[in-house]
Amino acid sequence: MRTSLNTDAAEPVVVVRQERGQGTAEYALLLLAAATIALIVLTWATGTGRIGALFDAVIDSVIGRV
């Protein structure tokens, strides 16, 4: 809870602001942004075939070491 003193009024008035839940809202927006970026990268990667090429390279490397 934040309090501030309004000095512009003829009589001082204390204004109380509730900030409860603001951190949760910011966290939700951050998760939404991260999910959006991940979806864009995943869409790009599957459209170009790079995920398959990466997977093939990893499997080939593992098989070559065995």
C-alpha positions, 0 to 999 in steps of 0.5 A: 500500500502506498500513501501520498500527500496531495499538497495541491488541495486547499486542505491536505488529503491523504491518497491511499493506492492499493498495488496488490496484484500488480506483480501477478499481472506483470508476471502474466504479461511476461509469460504471455510475451515469452509464449508469443516469442516461443510460438513465433520461433517454433513456427519459423523453425518448423517452416524452414525444416531446421528443427528436423535438420538439427534433430538429424544432426544430433541423432547422427552424432550420437550414433557415430559415437556409439 
